[in-house]
Amino acid sequence: MPKGKKAARGKHRWIAIQVNKSIQRDSMKKLLGEKLEGLEWKLFDLEKKANRTFSVIKITLSDYRQALTKLNEISGFETITSSGKIRLVRERLKSYL
């Protein structure tokens, strides 16, 4: 089935997050679900390196500012970068891995 027209898919942002501990994918999803309750998001990438976890989430553009605030309020979490293109976020994240 073909995708809808680009404008119909809605605008979104990709956010790279650094967590200062090693965390499993299921635990990350649960924590993000609690902290980003009411916002539309999806976890895409999750990589671990040296007792740190790096992840990439997709968030709707309308929820972007609120999501940044909520993510940075979580103890041990820090947003690294964000963009409208996942390719750019992944490239920027490579310098941390």
Secondary structure as UniProt FT lines:
FT   HELIX           6..9
FT   STRAND          12..19
FT   HELIX           25..35
FT   TURN            36..38
FT   STRAND          41..49
FT   TURN            50..51
FT   STRAND          52..60
FT   HELIX           61..63
FT   HELIX           64..73
FT   TURN            75..76
FT   STRAND          77..83
FT   HELIX           86..93
FT   TURN            94..96
//
